[in-house]
């Protein structure tokens, strides 16, 4: 049972890293980045290169993956999205632009995968997870320790950044009202740039951890985009803390529910694992479009309390009549 919970926590930690970056770019520039999943795959192939080509630990690839992921996100913002924004592009145009960039990264990763296959004679599509190459500490796999540590560091660092630094205050002001923040002297463009750098870096760092649990392939990004968007929307697309909460809920739910259903109906259900985040996404959009952090929980609890009080009074009245 512990192994199941441990694996679910590991997967949820990866989703937290991914959803936090996605939400960060959305709350600043208001652009949903559909290339976010493919940027994560950049980190996956950096880890693959370190392990299979250089014979080094995949964890050593995390700094390099962060830089390459940040660069990929920066290119998307500076060379594609920003020029389109200046020309008055609508949200639809910007979304399509991120989709086009996603296809571009996918093509480049396929070219790189073919290069590795032809040059080093290694399998670059559908290769087995890296679990056999992982280290253990106190009986626990390294990916569990590293993923949880990365999330804790991320949460503490972002909280300190947003609450204890001048740049964090400027970022919060930009998120609330970019025009007013600009008038007050905040460098809004710098805030946007840093947001995209952090988002791409976090995505690619999460990508380094992905091959420990998934078969590696350039097309993995297309699968990732669904649970990542689900995590961001469940937690609240307008809150960084909500993204962390959504990543935890979506990751744990997807992993544990999939295991429970597969245990009941058969292993064939594992092929339909993507249905769990899709259902969660649909229910959230129907019942709480602003996510969990966008719900007025005091009002909900007050309404629930009043209804329970009314129900209890009705039951009391029926009892007296009898």
PEMOMO-V179927 format. One record per residue. RES is the residue in one small letter. SS is DSSP state (H for helix, E for strand, L for the rest). PHI is phi in whole degrees, -180 to 180 (NA if undefined). Layout:
RES_SS_PHI, RES_SS_PHI
//
This chain:
x_L_NA, x_H_-63, x_H_-62, x_H_-63, x_H_-65, x_H_-61, x_H_-66, x_H_-66, x_H_-64, x_H_-62, x_H_-65, x_H_-63, x_H_-63, x_H_-62, x_H_-67, x_H_-63, x_H_-60, x_H_-72, x_H_-70, x_H_-64, x_H_-64, x_H_-62, x_H_-68, x_H_-60, x_H_-73, x_H_-72, x_H_-73, x_H_-94, x_H_-101, x_L_62, x_L_-119, x_L_-73, x_L_-92, x_L_-81, x_L_-94, x_H_-62, x_H_-65, x_H_-73, x_H_-64, x_H_-63, x_H_-68, x_H_-59, x_H_-63, x_H_-60, x_H_-76, x_H_-66, x_H_-63, x_H_-61, x_H_-64, x_H_-61, x_H_-78, x_H_-86, x_H_-100, x_L_-96, x_L_71, x_L_-107, x_L_-64, x_H_-60, x_H_-65, x_H_-68, x_H_-81, x_H_-61, x_H_-62, x_H_-65, x_H_-62, x_H_-61, x_H_-64, x_H_-67, x_H_-65, x_H_-63, x_H_-65, x_H_-63, x_H_-68, x_H_-66, x_H_-62, x_H_-60, x_H_-74, x_H_-74, x_H_-97, x_H_-121, x_H_-70, x_H_-61, x_H_-60, x_H_-66, x_H_-62, x_H_-65, x_L_-90, x_L_82, x_L_-64, x_L_-81, x_H_-60, x_H_-61, x_H_-63, x_H_-67, x_H_-63, x_H_-63, x_H_-64, x_H_-67, x_H_-65, x_H_-63, x_H_-66, x_H_-60, x_H_-65, x_H_-63, x_H_-62, x_H_-59, x_H_-65, x_H_-66, x_H_-66, x_H_-65, x_H_-63, x_H_-65, x_H_-63, x_H_-64, x_H_-62, x_H_-64, x_H_-65, x_H_-71, x_H_-84, x_H_-111, x_L_56, x_L_-116, x_L_-82, x_L_-112, x_L_-128, x_L_71, x_E_-73, x_L_-66, x_L_-57, x_H_-87, x_H_-57, x_H_-68, x_H_-103, x_L_-81, x_L_-94, x_E_-126, x_E_-141, x_L_56, x_L_81, x_E_-112, x_E_-66, x_H_-61, x_H_-63, x_H_-66, x_H_-66, x_H_-67, x_H_-66, x_H_-67, x_H_-62, x_H_-63, x_H_-67, x_H_-62, x_H_-62, x_H_-62, x_H_-62, x_H_-66, x_H_-64, x_H_-66, x_H_-63, x_H_-66, x_H_-61, x_H_-77, x_H_-113, x_H_-118, x_L_-123, x_H_-66, x_H_-66, x_H_-63, x_H_-64, x_H_-64, x_H_-65, x_H_-64, x_H_-64, x_H_-65, x_H_-63, x_H_-70, x_L_-157, x_H_-62, x_H_-68, x_H_-66, x_H_-63, x_H_-65, x_H_-64, x_L_-82, x_L_99, x_L_-78, x_L_-81, x_H_-63, x_H_-63, x_H_-65, x_H_-61, x_H_-61, x_H_-62, x_H_-64, x_H_-61, x_H_-69, x_H_-63, x_H_-64, x_H_-63, x_H_-65, x_H_-64, x_H_-65, x_H_-61, x_H_-70, x_H_-64, x_H_-63, x_H_-62, x_H_-63, x_H_-84, x_H_-59, x_L_-68, x_L_-78, x_L_-127, x_L_-122, x_L_-68, x_E_-76, x_L_-168, x_L_-60, x_L_-87, x_H_-62, x_H_-61, x_H_-66, x_H_-74, x_H_-65, x_H_-61, x_H_-70, x_H_-64, x_H_-68, x_H_-65, x_H_-61, x_H_-60, x_H_-65, x_H_-75, x_H_-61, x_H_-73, x_L_128, x_L_-70, x_L_-113, x_L_-142, x_H_-66, x_H_-65, x_H_-65, x_H_-63, x_H_-65, x_H_-63, x_H_-64, x_H_-63, x_H_-66, x_H_-67, x_H_-65, x_H_-66, x_H_-65, x_H_-64, x_H_-59, x_H_-69, x_H_-74, x_H_-67, x_H_-59, x_H_-64, x_H_-64, x_H_-67, x_H_-63, x_H_-67, x_H_-85, x_H_-110, x_L_126, x_H_-68, x_H_-61, x_H_-68, x_H_-59, x_H_-70, x_H_-108, x_L_-58, x_H_-63, x_H_-67, x_H_-63, x_H_-65, x_H_-64, x_H_-65, x_H_-61, x_H_-63, x_H_-63, x_H_-64, x_H_-65, x_H_-66, x_H_-80, x_H_-98, x_L_-146, x_L_-57, x_L_-90, x_L_81, x_H_-64, x_H_-76, x_H_-94, x_L_-85, x_L_-81, x_H_-66, x_H_-64, x_H_-67, x_H_-62, x_H_-66, x_H_-65, x_H_-64, x_H_-63, x_H_-65, x_H_-65, x_H_-68, x_H_-67, x_H_-65, x_H_-64, x_H_-64, x_H_-65, x_H_-66, x_H_-64, x_H_-64, x_H_-64, x_H_-65, x_H_-64, x_H_-65, x_H_-67, x_H_-63, x_L_-70
//
